[in-house]
């Protein structure tokens, strides 16, 4: 089924006159292809895009706020100390796992708060992929489910994998 404007049938097609061409066999239901080739998305797809973009935006804002708070608290206690650059001190073992970071925050470590902010920043795209997976499961789109599961498993392994 193709819906065309009367101006198209008369041969005087202008972009503003053409409404949309609907090609149901080539598109998802509720999607439309306009005459200039743009694909319009269904309200459900637009809602998902808005949810995922807000998730990333607010995740970065929250992570930045946590790092800023931890940095301010850290500088309040250690801001006047002179650094010793002759000796390299690696990352303490408590900050090498998410559980260690949470334990450090609970114990009141200011560096732990900074690390929690960084961990939140890392977790934000992982949560985004998990939400995408739930959406693809709901839509029963097998190809996207498999690809998203692969990406999610790699991200989780990279975060908590055996070191």
Secondary structure, DSSP 4 states (H G I P E B T S, - for coil): -----HHHHTT---TTT---B--TTTS-TT-EE-TTSPEEPPHHHHHHHHHHHHHHHHHHHHHHHHHHHHHHHHHHHHTTPPP-TTS-----GGGSSHHHHHHHHHTT-HHHHHHHHHHHHHHHHHHHHHHHHHHHHHHT-HHHHHHHHHHHHHHHHHHH---
